[in-house]
Amino acid sequence: MHQPSTEPRPSIYYGYRVHAPWLPSAHPGAARRAAVAIVGSGPAGMVTALELARHGVPSVVLESELQVSQGSRAIVFTRRSMEILQQVGVDRRMTENGLPWRFGNSFYRGERVFRMEAPHEPDDRFWPMLNIQQQYLEEYLHDACVASPLIDFRWGNKLTAFTQDAQQVHATVDTPEGPYTLDCDWLVAADGGRSGVRAALDLKLEGASYEGLFVIADIRIDLPFPTERRAYFDPDWNPGHTILMHREPHGIWRVDYQLAPGESPEEALRPEALKRCIDAQLAMIGHAGAPWTMDWCSVYSARALTLPSYVHGRVCFAGDAAHLLPIFGVRGANTAFQDAQSLGWHLAFVCKGLAGPRLLENYSAERVGAAREIIDEAGKSTRFMAPPGRGFRLLRDAVLSLSLTQDFVRPLYHWRTSRPHEYTHSMLNAPDDDDERFAEGPRRGAPPRNVKLGHEDFLLDHLGGGFDLLWFTRGEGLPADVQEVLAGVRARGVRVSVTAIGAHAGVAGADRVLADAEGRCRTLYGATDGARAAGAVYLLRPDQHVCARWLAPDAPRLKAAFDAALPR
Ligand SMILES: Cc1cc2nc3c(=O)[nH]c(=O)nc-3n(C[C@H](O)[C@H](O)[C@H](O)COP(=O)(O)OP(=O)(O)OC[C@H]3O[C@@H](n4cnc5c(N)ncnc54)[C@H](O)[C@@H]3O)c2cc1C
């Protein structure tokens, strides 16, 4: 019988709520069948559930624990993550409670040798980065899940076994009063880095594990530094290694440092060892003897691994269950959101019969491609922060010492932050659009560009939940044959919203009109007046990535684009 802990997790700033377990006896009428069962209520599991719900697909979320996750874990959330969280309705609480930032500093021998500035334009609703502890994110996502009538959230329910055949998955779920069975059409494995679903299917992750082990420690301390990333290279107290510091809400600072060679995680986590290292770091930054209190600490290893496929029969993987990414460059949870947003719509469309299972092959191909790109990027950062061998160390040390006097090497400190993958080669992209002929705007496969339209009003506030057609017009209606294509797609049950941009009154065929008074949207999407693209059209998928763009509306090519994006 599964007995999750009922003791609230310790924290000096976060009050853990222990939820009541979902017990079969208390839900005699509850269906033992689900369209989708999601294993795990971390960021990947909950965003997948919320995305499925947006597309009208119900799910059961199985979570073995009774509380949100232990410790702050992921603390830095990127702009694209915030845009995804906006889609599922938790961006406001994140923004209200998080700490925004955009600068990163690298220090060597007491000198700041590089300052990274992440771009932040008036057209961006969200800051490049937002720091907030993962528990808060999970709390907000959980609140959103329980507010949805389509999500059946089950605390204290642990998936212990499953089998699958061509039609469904048969799951055994253990609870504090014993097991029950749950049949589902699809099982989503969002059960984290130690995924039991992955182990049960005997799937192997591919890639590299680096040698370095790192302590992550959250301490409460009063430090006068702004919310910026601080990286200290090769300090005297920890030679050859890198120490990272980040401010978190509630007066908490994250300190990350590499273990000494030969030191075991148990040794590194002994209170005396932690105190010695943290005091040494504080002394180095000029705050020797500053009082601090430990909240949470852990040891992690930098790994860069992915499954080669995320769909196995009726089981789909997302988040850490699908890949393990080094946290340098804030990749773990930020990648999990992109997986979940993508899986949500792909799976929903298959569940609703709007596309065939080939759509799920596309989910796998796109997200494995994204993970591989991230692994490549993260590997470079990891090799710089924690050189895995003598050659890498020699090179890194050369950069460090040269950087004291030579400006040209300083950009090598750049820390390649997590960024959204562009699905340039997606099979969902239109076969012959006008992508190459645009001078500006998000390319085919890219995520959209946000645009400020007015006070607290941005383009992306208006999009999502289905396909979006952006139609740049001065008021002319959408041509009748284009409207006919859209009517045909809608008749299949696919949601398509037409947004007319640049007009003031109602536009025939448009669901909404955005004035774009200053023409910023037109400019940023390369649909400028006088140019050949003045009547441009963009087609965005439900995850907002561009799958086609044309210089002018064209019914046959629009139909071909929908056929490509919704394979039978
Ligand atoms: C100690 C630690 C520190 C980290 N620090 C950072 C950091 O500093 N920065 C960063 O970006 N990322 C960090 N990460 C990574 C980040 O937390 C993950 O990338 C992120 O949580 C991934 O989300 P997920 O939903 O895929 O998995 P998880 O958040 O791990 O969620 C998995 C969920 O599945 C549940 N579960 C597991 N098995 C079962 C089962 N059989 N039945 C039901 N439920 C089950 C678990 O209880 C858990 O709630 C850290 C992770 C760890 C473990």
The ligand as an SDF file (V2000), in Angstrom:
LIG
                    3D

 53 58  0  0  0  0  0  0  0  0999 V2000
   17.4330   18.4180   -6.6580 C   0  0  0  0  0  0  0  0  0  0  0  0
   17.0710   19.1180   -7.9340 C   0  0  0  0  0  0  0  0  0  0  0  0
   17.5200   20.4050   -8.1700 C   0  0  0  0  0  0  0  0  0  0  0  0
   17.2120   21.0560   -9.3470 C   0  0  0  0  0  0  0  0  0  0  0  0
   17.6580   22.3170   -9.5510 N   0  0  0  0  0  0  0  0  0  0  0  0
   17.3490   22.9520  -10.7060 C   0  0  0  0  0  0  0  0  0  0  0  0
   17.7600   24.2760  -10.9520 C   0  0  0  0  0  0  0  0  0  0  0  0
   18.4480   24.8690  -10.1410 O   0  0  0  0  0  0  0  0  0  0  0  0
   17.4160   24.8610  -12.1280 N   0  0  0  0  0  0  0  0  0  0  0  0
   16.6560   24.2050  -13.0770 C   0  0  0  0  0  0  0  0  0  0  0  0
   16.3330   24.7610  -14.1330 O   0  0  0  0  0  0  0  0  0  0  0  0
   16.2140   22.9670  -12.8450 N   0  0  0  0  0  0  0  0  0  0  0  0
   16.5600   22.3280  -11.7000 C   0  0  0  0  0  0  0  0  0  0  0  0
   16.1290   21.0710  -11.4930 N   0  0  0  0  0  0  0  0  0  0  0  0
   15.3820   20.4220  -12.5620 C   0  0  0  0  0  0  0  0  0  0  0  0
   13.9010   20.7920  -12.5290 C   0  0  0  0  0  0  0  0  0  0  0  0
   13.4080   20.7320  -11.2230 O   0  0  0  0  0  0  0  0  0  0  0  0
   13.2100   19.8190  -13.4560 C   0  0  0  0  0  0  0  0  0  0  0  0
   13.7620   19.9760  -14.7560 O   0  0  0  0  0  0  0  0  0  0  0  0
   11.7130   20.0270  -13.5550 C   0  0  0  0  0  0  0  0  0  0  0  0
   11.1060   19.8630  -12.3200 O   0  0  0  0  0  0  0  0  0  0  0  0
   11.1630   19.0230  -14.5760 C   0  0  0  0  0  0  0  0  0  0  0  0
    9.8250   18.8620  -14.3970 O   0  0  0  0  0  0  0  0  0  0  0  0
    9.1010   17.4730  -14.6400 P   0  0  0  0  0  0  0  0  0  0  0  0
    7.6620   17.7770  -14.4940 O   0  0  0  0  0  0  0  0  0  0  0  0
    9.5930   16.8410  -15.8600 O   0  0  0  0  0  0  0  0  0  0  0  0
    9.6070   16.5090  -13.4550 O   0  0  0  0  0  0  0  0  0  0  0  0
    9.4610   16.6410  -11.8930 P   0  0  0  0  0  0  0  0  0  0  0  0
    9.3660   18.0600  -11.4930 O   0  0  0  0  0  0  0  0  0  0  0  0
   10.5530   15.8390  -11.3090 O   0  0  0  0  0  0  0  0  0  0  0  0
    8.0560   15.9750  -11.5730 O   0  0  0  0  0  0  0  0  0  0  0  0
    7.8610   14.5980  -11.5890 C   0  0  0  0  0  0  0  0  0  0  0  0
    6.6710   14.2660  -10.7000 C   0  0  0  0  0  0  0  0  0  0  0  0
    6.3030   12.9230  -10.9010 O   0  0  0  0  0  0  0  0  0  0  0  0
    5.9460   12.3570   -9.6550 C   0  0  0  0  0  0  0  0  0  0  0  0
    6.0710   10.9040   -9.8050 N   0  0  0  0  0  0  0  0  0  0  0  0
    7.1990   10.1890  -10.0090 C   0  0  0  0  0  0  0  0  0  0  0  0
    6.9080    8.8810  -10.1330 N   0  0  0  0  0  0  0  0  0  0  0  0
    5.5590    8.7620  -10.0200 C   0  0  0  0  0  0  0  0  0  0  0  0
    4.6580    7.6570  -10.0640 C   0  0  0  0  0  0  0  0  0  0  0  0
    5.0890    6.4010  -10.2720 N   0  0  0  0  0  0  0  0  0  0  0  0
    3.3330    7.8800   -9.9020 N   0  0  0  0  0  0  0  0  0  0  0  0
    2.8740    9.1480   -9.7120 C   0  0  0  0  0  0  0  0  0  0  0  0
    3.6960   10.2280   -9.6440 N   0  0  0  0  0  0  0  0  0  0  0  0
    5.0180   10.0430   -9.8070 C   0  0  0  0  0  0  0  0  0  0  0  0
    6.9410   12.9880   -8.6880 C   0  0  0  0  0  0  0  0  0  0  0  0
    6.4970   12.9090   -7.3590 O   0  0  0  0  0  0  0  0  0  0  0  0
    6.9830   14.4160   -9.2140 C   0  0  0  0  0  0  0  0  0  0  0  0
    6.0200   15.2310   -8.6160 O   0  0  0  0  0  0  0  0  0  0  0  0
   16.4320   20.4000  -10.3100 C   0  0  0  0  0  0  0  0  0  0  0  0
   15.9560   19.1110  -10.0580 C   0  0  0  0  0  0  0  0  0  0  0  0
   16.2800   18.4670   -8.8930 C   0  0  0  0  0  0  0  0  0  0  0  0
   15.7770   17.0810   -8.6610 C   0  0  0  0  0  0  0  0  0  0  0  0
  1  2  1  0
  2  3  1  0
  2 52  2  0
  3  4  2  0
  4  5  1  0
  4 50  1  0
  5  6  2  0
  6  7  1  0
  6 13  1  0
  7  8  2  0
  7  9  1  0
  9 10  1  0
 10 11  2  0
 10 12  1  0
 12 13  2  0
 13 14  1  0
 14 15  1  0
 14 50  1  0
 15 16  1  0
 16 17  1  0
 16 18  1  0
 18 19  1  0
 18 20  1  0
 20 21  1  0
 20 22  1  0
 22 23  1  0
 23 24  1  0
 24 25  2  0
 24 26  1  0
 24 27  1  0
 27 28  1  0
 28 29  2  0
 28 30  1  0
 28 31  1  0
 31 32  1  0
 32 33  1  0
 33 34  1  0
 33 48  1  0
 34 35  1  0
 35 36  1  0
 35 46  1  0
 36 37  1  0
 36 45  1  0
 37 38  2  0
 38 39  1  0
 39 40  1  0
 39 45  2  0
 40 41  1  0
 40 42  2  0
 42 43  1  0
 43 44  2  0
 44 45  1  0
 46 47  1  0
 46 48  1  0
 48 49  1  0
 50 51  2  0
 51 52  1  0
 52 53  1  0
M  END
$$$$
